[in-house]
Structures are given as C-alpha cells and as structure tokens.
Amino acid sequence: MGLEERMDDNLQLFSGGQRQALTLLMTVLSRPELVLLDEHTAALDPKNAAIVLDLTDRFISERNLTAMMITHNMTHAIKYGNRLLMMHKGEIILDISGSEKKSLTVDGLVKKFYDIKHEELANDEVLLSAE
C-alpha cells in the first residue's frame, strides 16, 4: 500500500484503506491477547478490503494471534479463521469448525440458518455481501 514511503506524512493524508492497514499493523505489533475485528473492511473499496483482509490473515497467522472477526460477509466468514459462529438476535445459533467449516459454502450456510431458525434470511445486505 506504499506506507513504507510515507512515514513522515500526516495521517490525515492517508486513505481509509491505508489507515486501516496501519491500525492493523499497530495492533498486531502490540501482541494483544485478542484482536477484535469488527467489520474492519466494511468502509473500504473492494481492492483495499482485499489487501487489508490478506494482511489480516498474514499477521494473525505469522504472529500466532487469537482474533475474532465480526462480519456480515458470509464469504469472508467461511474463508477466514478456523471457527465460525453465527448469531441471530444476540444468540449463537451455529458453531462450525474443522472439516465442516472448510467444506461450507454460502448456500450451505444459508440453508443451515433456515434449518435452525425455520425462517428466511430477511437482510439483503447479508446475501448481497456474499460475493
């Protein structure tokens, strides 16, 4: 993202993606017990979101950190991490890990929601962010 060339620049001159990447880097360098990522790419354009997600995955893995990523993007929920918790109205309704998570698809996740709650997903944003 070219941040190494901008060490003397004012932070206000950075794009949203650059700020997010810098914040992520500062977080992982401090080695917290838990990295909480709450929709950490939601305000970014797709190109910068992909960069930040790749950096997140790399930093978490390389530094062996524990992270919790909160997202409405089902593709990201399936792709990243080793465990997926689905919540509905403040309640955990699904907990998937291991080979079951690795073989999961967005359609499969939507079906699991229906099988558990016996209702359709009402939020188009969830379905549209499935990429």
Helices and strands as residue ranges (DSSP letters): G 3-5, G 11-13, H 16-29, E 35-38, H 46-62, E 67-70, H 74-79, E 83-88, E 91-97, H 98-102, H 106-117, H 124-128
